[in-house]
Amino acid sequence: MNRRTLEAHLQSLFEGCLDREGMLALQHELRSSPEARDAYSDYLHLHNALQLRAEGIDMLHVVPMDRIVERRHRRSLRDAGLSAAAVLALAALVMALVIARTPPAALTFASSPGTVLAVSHLPEDGKIPKGQVLQPGSRLQLSRGTVELEFASGVRGIVRAPADLTLQREDLLQLANGTAWFEVPAKAIGFQVSTPDLILTDLGTEFGVISEDNFLDEVHVFKGKVELLNLSGLKEKETVVAGHARFAESAGRWKKIPLRRDLFLSGLPDKETRLSLVTVEEFSGNQFAYASDASGSDLLHGLVPKAAGWKLENDASPLELTDGIHGAGFQEVPGDMVQGAWTQVGATLEYDLGAGANGLGYDLTSIRSIADWNSAGFGNQAWTLEVRPVGGSYRILHTANYHPLIEQSLSGGGATKVTLSDESGVLAAGIEAIRFTAGHVANSVDNAFVWRELDVFGHPTVDPGGR
């Protein structure tokens, strides 16, 4: 198809008078010719601009015809001819500008120092955007650091690694995983965030979303309100207002949790955050491989925690996590069938270490966690550790998601061990309390695991000034 025929077909298409034979020929040309697709895009932009002009929005800045006619009456024939030529030249120039104009980016982003990310695009028009830009179909994977999102609609977001997000539409962001904070202006009400567990529809808010592979997704609302739809089970819908937070239960319901603003950033860090945390993860197909590692002399030994949300059937108890005894198999000890702690998603343990011998809390040097079972997929582990300095507030120190026993079906056994330390020798200094929250273990019964032992090592904090 030559250029003149192509333009005639495109003109007929946008005027709504292209016949079936012409439509088939045009579709074939668009599929096979990049030049034809470019011409189609040019006509589409011009057509949209003319439609907007008809609605009173002049993107072309063309001189109105009544003004041209008025000029013609006032000028001589020669001047009128020159004016007409000028108008035609201006119209051609405006058309060229409209055709060449790149539509504004749906989303731009900036990154903090030390950020490591990857961007891929799948644009509908085949054109790859340049720079730190996302268009519908673009995917951003963040392995380290933080990014700030600026939507054309005015929505602003801060996303922390690790994260994986895809812009589905200008008003719909898919968050496969990550921790993200959003601020939505009134003009952008209706902005949506989807995760594997939920769909959030903004109703004019400031909110945070946490989506992790082995935890049930959370929403924290700081201002305004949002509408939540659970994508599992009963698929319950709920409107959550400022000052409240929810997580999406696997049955399709919503469960209340404490609001946590400290889990989110509302701005880009101005310097790179380097982690010196060392995590050693081990696993074995032998259920009792780490039985000798249970400690009877760590900081938690003998402490009674504040516990909530645990399964207590079959004599399972979170008190057995710090008894220094790894535990045996099911029903191997008369009167104590489990000899360990049986988690539920969101179950918590809070240990009060106290102020220590020097009144300054404790320096934590290492932490060890052991899980195992002979079946039911309970040998993996997932949990979050928070620490609270003396006189301070809780902050997250580490999140463990260790699922190496991928073949551990309901009939498979095995054990896992996670050990935390720090290159400096101190994981956290001046700590008076610690809190563990059980996470979501995939492919196990009720997403639970059997926790055998939890050991925290350290010593009283010493005043560096010797006071």
C-alpha positions as a printed Julia matrix, in Angstrom:
467×3 Matrix{Float64}:
   0.0     0.0    0.0
   1.49    3.36  -1.06
   1.53    6.44   1.2
  -1.4     8.16  -0.55
  -3.63    5.09  -0.28
  -2.63    4.59   3.36
  -3.52    8.18   4.24
  -6.84    7.88   2.43
  -7.69    4.74   4.39
  -6.7     6.39   7.67
  -8.78    9.46   6.88
 -11.8     7.27   6.12
 -11.22    5.28   9.3
 -11.32    8.32  11.57
 -14.31    9.75   9.68
 -16.14    6.45  10.24
 -16.69    5.63   6.55
 -14.06    2.97   5.85
 -15.67   -0.1    4.27
 -14.96   -3.72   5.27
 -12.53   -4.35   2.42
 -10.61   -1.2    3.22
 -10.54   -2.1    6.94
  -9.03   -5.52   6.21
  -6.41   -3.98   3.95
  -5.54   -1.34   6.56
  -5.26   -3.94   9.35
  -2.89   -6.0    7.21
  -0.77   -2.93   6.47
  -0.6    -1.93  10.15
   0.49   -5.41  11.2
   3.24   -5.63   8.6
   4.57   -2.07   8.31
   6.22   -0.01  11.11
   5.85    3.08   8.89
   2.11    2.48   8.65
   1.84    2.17  12.44
   3.71    5.46  12.84
   1.3     7.13  10.4
  -1.67    5.69  12.31
  -0.25    7.08  15.56
   0.19   10.5   13.94
  -3.4    10.56  12.68
  -4.67    9.38  16.07
  -2.89   12.21  17.9
  -4.23   14.78  15.44
  -7.74   13.31  15.63
  -7.72   13.46  19.44
  -6.43   17.03  19.39
  -9.24   18.07  17.01
 -11.82   16.35  19.22
 -10.53   18.24  22.26
 -10.62   21.5   20.3
 -14.29   20.85  19.52
 -14.84   20.64  23.28
 -13.16   23.98  23.84
  -9.64   22.7   24.59
  -7.35   24.08  21.91
  -4.17   21.99  21.67
  -3.49   23.11  18.08
  -3.67   26.9   18.6
  -5.11   27.37  15.09
  -6.33   30.88  14.17
 -10.17   30.86  14.04
 -11.65   31.15  10.53
 -13.84   34.14  11.4
 -10.73   36.11  12.22
  -9.13   35.08   8.93
 -12.24   36.17   6.99
 -12.24   39.47   8.8
  -8.63   40.04   7.8
  -9.43   39.2    4.19
 -12.08   41.91   4.07
  -9.63   44.48   5.39
  -6.76   43.64   3.1
  -6.17   43.61  -0.58
  -6.41   40.5   -2.68
  -2.67   40.17  -2.64
  -2.5    40.47   1.15
  -5.37   38.03   1.52
  -3.5    35.53  -0.61
  -0.43   35.92   1.53
  -2.51   35.51   4.68
  -4.04   32.31   3.39
  -0.6    30.97   2.54
   0.6    31.89   6.04
  -2.36   30.13   7.62
  -1.67   26.99   5.6
   1.98   27.1    6.59
   1.02   27.59  10.22
  -1.43   24.71  10.08
   1.25   22.46   8.56
   3.67   23.51  11.28
   1.13   22.89  14.02
   0.32   19.47  12.56
   4.0    18.59  12.52
   4.34   19.66  16.13
   1.3    17.63  17.14
   2.63   14.58  15.31
   6.09   14.93  16.83
   4.87   15.65  20.32
   5.58   12.83  22.77
   2.65   12.19  25.12
   3.45   12.94  28.76
   4.78   10.02  30.79
   2.2     8.23  32.89
   4.78    7.77  35.65
   8.3     9.0   36.32
  10.57    7.84  39.12
  13.7     8.86  41.0
  15.97    6.62  43.07
  17.99    7.02  46.25
  21.8     6.56  46.31
  22.87    2.93  46.07
  19.58    1.76  44.55
  19.73   -1.31  42.27
  16.8    -1.76  39.9
  15.74   -3.11  36.51
  13.06   -1.72  34.19
  11.34   -3.51  31.31
   8.68   -2.18  28.97
   5.8    -3.7   27.04
   4.17   -0.64  25.42
   1.03   -1.04  23.35
   2.31    1.28  20.63
   5.7    -0.45  20.37
   7.61    2.67  21.41
  10.07    2.25  24.29
  10.12    5.27  26.64
  13.48    6.78  27.47
  14.81    7.76  30.89
  13.29    7.01  34.29
   9.8     6.66  32.88
   7.08    4.02  33.13
   4.16    3.72  30.74
   1.28    1.19  30.95
   2.9    -2.22  30.61
   6.21   -1.17  32.2
   7.67   -3.23  35.05
  10.14   -2.06  37.72
  12.05   -4.57  39.87
  13.88   -3.15  42.86
  16.51   -5.35  44.52
  18.08   -2.68  46.74
  17.31    0.87  47.79
  14.25    3.12  47.38
  12.39    4.8   44.53
   9.99    7.74  44.46
   7.07    7.49  42.03
   5.46   10.58  40.48
   2.26    9.86  38.55
   0.91   12.27  35.93
  -2.29   12.38  38.0
  -0.41   13.84  41.0
  -0.18   10.6   42.99
   3.15   10.22  44.78
   4.64    7.0   46.13
   7.75    5.77  47.95
   8.67    2.1   47.4
  11.33    0.21  49.36
  13.27   -2.83  48.16
  12.82   -5.64  47.59
   9.91   -4.78  45.32
   8.34   -5.76  42.01
   5.7    -3.51  40.46
   3.98   -3.12  37.09
   2.02   -0.11  35.84
  -1.16   -1.62  34.41
  -2.94    1.68  33.74
  -2.25    5.27  34.65
  -4.53    4.77  37.67
  -3.69    1.11  38.49
  -0.4    -0.11  39.93
   0.21   -3.83  40.43
   2.47   -4.47  43.43
   3.63   -8.09  43.27
   5.73   -7.51  46.38
   7.25   -4.6   48.26
   6.62   -1.96  50.91
   4.98    1.14  49.44
   3.57    4.45  50.73
   1.2     6.59  48.64
  -0.21   10.1   48.84
  -3.23   10.69  46.59
  -4.61   14.18  45.81
  -8.33   14.83  45.5
  -8.17   14.99  41.69
  -6.8    11.42  41.55
  -9.45    9.74  43.74
 -10.07    6.24  42.4
  -6.36    5.37  42.1
  -5.9     1.63  42.67
  -3.18   -0.69  43.94
  -3.48   -4.44  43.42
  -1.46   -7.14  45.17
  -1.73  -10.94  45.12
  -4.1   -10.72  48.1
  -6.15   -7.57  47.57
  -7.34   -4.65  45.45
  -7.21   -1.23  47.09
  -9.26    1.67  45.73
  -8.29    5.08  47.04
 -10.98    7.47  48.26
  -8.66   10.43  48.85
  -5.92    9.28  51.21
  -2.45    8.69  52.47
  -1.82    4.99  52.97
   0.79    2.22  53.02
   0.77   -1.28  51.53
   3.0    -4.22  52.44
   3.07   -7.23  50.12
   5.52  -10.06  50.76
   5.6   -13.53  49.27
   5.13  -15.39  52.52
   3.07  -12.9   54.53
  -0.54  -11.87  54.13
  -0.73   -8.39  52.64
  -1.3    -5.39  54.9
  -2.86   -1.93  54.41
  -2.27    0.99  56.81
  -4.44    4.12  56.35
  -3.01    7.42  57.66
  -5.46    9.93  56.15
  -8.85    9.7   54.45
 -10.16    6.25  53.63
  -9.73    3.36  51.2
 -11.91    0.54  49.92
 -10.41   -2.95  50.19
 -11.4    -6.1   48.33
  -9.95   -9.4   49.54
  -9.15  -11.63  46.55
  -9.3   -14.91  48.5
 -12.08  -17.1   49.85
 -15.15  -15.04  50.74
 -13.78  -11.98  48.88
 -15.01   -9.57  51.56
 -14.99   -5.84  50.84
 -14.37   -3.26  53.57
 -13.88    0.5   53.81
 -11.0     1.39  56.14
 -10.64    4.91  57.55
  -7.67    6.89  58.83
  -5.97    5.52  61.92
  -6.71    1.87  61.13
  -4.91   -1.04  59.48
  -5.9    -4.45  58.14
  -4.36   -7.6   56.77
  -6.01   -9.91  54.27
  -6.79  -13.27  55.85
  -6.52  -16.25  53.52
 -10.21  -17.1   54.14
 -11.18  -13.85  52.44
 -11.88  -11.8   55.57
 -10.12   -8.74  57.0
  -8.34   -8.7   60.35
  -7.5    -5.61  62.41
  -3.83   -4.94  63.17
  -2.04   -2.0   64.83
  -1.36    1.03  62.64
   2.39    1.28  61.92
   3.61    4.47  60.26
   7.2     3.55  61.12
   7.12    0.75  58.53
   6.97    3.24  55.65
   9.07    6.03  54.18
   7.45    9.22  52.85
  10.59   10.55  51.16
  13.76    9.38  49.46
  16.8     8.75  51.71
  19.62   11.19  50.88
  22.33    8.58  51.34
  22.86    4.9   50.75
  21.85    2.56  53.54
  24.36   -0.26  53.86
  23.3    -3.37  55.76
  25.94   -5.28  57.66
  23.49   -7.96  58.81
  24.72  -11.48  58.14
  22.1   -14.18  57.67
  23.07  -17.85  57.62
  20.3   -20.22  56.52
  20.56  -24.01  56.68
  18.2   -26.92  56.07
  18.16  -30.69  56.3
  15.85  -33.55  55.4
  16.58  -34.92  58.88
  13.95  -33.6   61.27
  16.36  -33.52  64.25
  19.47  -32.24  62.45
  19.74  -29.15  64.72
  18.56  -30.68  68.0
  21.93  -30.08  69.7
  21.89  -26.34  68.84
  19.17  -25.41  71.34
  20.62  -23.14  74.06
  19.85  -23.19  77.77
  21.84  -20.03  78.57
  20.74  -17.32  76.15
  18.93  -14.08  77.04
  15.47  -15.59  76.48
  15.99  -18.73  78.54
  13.38  -18.82  81.28
  11.55  -15.66  80.15
   7.77  -15.8   79.83
   6.63  -13.83  76.78
   3.43  -11.98  76.01
   1.92  -14.29  73.42
  -1.09  -13.91  71.13
  -2.55  -15.82  68.21
  -0.91  -19.23  68.71
  -2.38  -22.69  68.2
  -2.38  -24.48  71.54
  -3.76  -27.88  70.53
  -1.84  -31.06  71.33
   0.0   -29.27  74.17
   1.85  -26.99  71.77
   3.01  -23.82  73.53
   5.18  -20.79  72.67
   6.69  -21.22  76.17
   8.6   -24.2   74.78
  10.53  -21.97  72.36
  12.95  -20.83  75.06
  13.27  -23.9   77.27
  16.59  -24.98  75.78
  15.08  -28.26  74.61
  14.71  -28.86  70.89
  11.85  -31.28  71.34
  10.97  -34.68  69.97
   8.44  -35.87  67.42
   4.68  -35.99  67.71
   3.48  -38.05  70.7
   7.02  -39.2   71.54
   6.81  -37.58  74.97
   3.81  -38.65  77.08
   1.65  -35.66  78.03
   3.42  -33.31  75.6
   2.63  -34.34  72.05
   4.14  -31.42  70.11
   7.05  -30.14  72.26
   7.23  -26.9   70.33
   5.23  -23.86  69.25
   2.55  -24.19  66.58
   2.2   -20.93  64.68
  -0.67  -19.14  63.05
  -0.14  -16.3   60.59
   0.23  -13.13  62.65
   0.94  -14.88  65.98
   3.21  -12.72  68.17
   5.74  -13.17  70.97
   7.06  -10.22  72.97
  10.0   -10.68  75.36
  10.87   -8.03  77.94
  14.65   -8.19  78.45
  14.68   -5.29  80.88
  17.23   -2.5   81.3
  20.12   -4.84  82.15
  22.85   -4.53  84.78
  23.85   -1.04  83.63
  20.36    0.32  83.03
  21.1     0.72  79.32
  19.47   -2.41  77.93
  21.24   -5.2   76.06
  23.48   -5.46  73.02
  22.22   -8.34  70.85
  25.03  -10.27  69.17
  23.23  -13.15  67.44
  19.83  -14.79  67.09
  19.03  -18.38  66.17
  15.71  -19.88  65.05
  15.0   -23.59  64.49
  11.88  -25.12  62.93
  11.11  -28.73  62.03
   8.44  -31.41  61.73
   8.01  -34.83  60.23
   5.13  -33.89  57.9
   2.47  -31.3   57.02
   4.98  -28.89  55.5
   5.87  -27.47  58.92
   9.67  -27.52  58.56
  10.08  -24.15  56.81
   9.87  -20.82  58.64
   8.77  -17.2   58.16
   8.85  -14.44  60.77
   9.59  -10.78  61.44
  11.84   -9.59  64.28
  11.4    -6.16  65.86
  13.56   -4.58  68.58
  12.79   -1.78  71.04
  15.61    0.32  72.51
  15.39    1.57  76.08
  12.84    4.38  76.1
  12.22    3.99  72.35
   9.77    2.4   69.92
   9.82   -0.86  68.02
  11.56   -1.03  64.65
  12.01   -3.97  62.3
  15.42   -5.59  62.47
  14.91   -8.51  60.07
  12.3   -10.51  58.17
  13.0   -14.2   57.54
  11.35  -16.06  54.66
  13.17  -19.38  54.47
  11.42  -22.08  52.44
  14.09  -24.46  51.12
  12.02  -27.6   51.69
  10.14  -27.17  48.43
   9.41  -30.89  48.21
   8.1   -30.97  51.76
   4.52  -31.95  51.05
   2.06  -32.98  53.73
   3.95  -36.25  54.11
   7.5   -34.81  53.96
   9.75  -33.97  56.92
  12.75  -31.77  57.47
  14.3   -28.94  59.48
  15.52  -25.36  58.94
  17.81  -23.08  60.94
  18.27  -19.31  60.54
  21.12  -17.51  62.34
  21.48  -13.71  62.41
  24.67  -11.82  63.27
  26.35   -8.56  62.26
  29.72   -7.7   60.8
  30.23   -5.18  63.61
  29.59   -7.83  66.26
  26.37   -6.17  67.47
  23.01   -6.69  65.8
  21.27   -4.02  67.86
  22.42   -1.98  70.87
  20.61   -0.8   73.99
  17.6    -3.11  73.52
  15.05   -3.67  76.29
  12.41   -5.71  74.41
  12.06   -7.82  71.27
   9.01   -9.01  69.36
   8.54  -11.86  66.86
   5.6   -12.16  64.46
   4.97  -15.46  62.68
   4.63  -15.2   58.91
   2.96  -17.08  56.09
   4.53  -20.4   55.03
   3.43  -21.56  51.6
   2.25  -25.14  50.97
   1.79  -26.08  54.62
  -1.37  -26.75  56.61
  -2.94  -23.36  57.45
   0.31  -21.7   56.28
   1.82  -22.57  59.68
   5.1   -24.06  60.88
   6.39  -25.74  64.05
   8.92  -23.57  65.85
  11.24  -25.67  68.01
  13.71  -23.2   69.52
  14.35  -19.47  69.59
  17.64  -18.23  71.09
  18.85  -14.63  71.49
  22.44  -14.01  72.56
  23.96  -10.82  73.92
  25.12   -8.92  77.0
  24.21   -5.81  79.01
  25.05   -2.59  77.16
  28.13   -0.84  78.54
  28.28    2.94  78.87
  31.1     3.97  76.49
  31.92    6.89  78.8
  32.37    4.61  81.8
  29.69    6.4   83.79
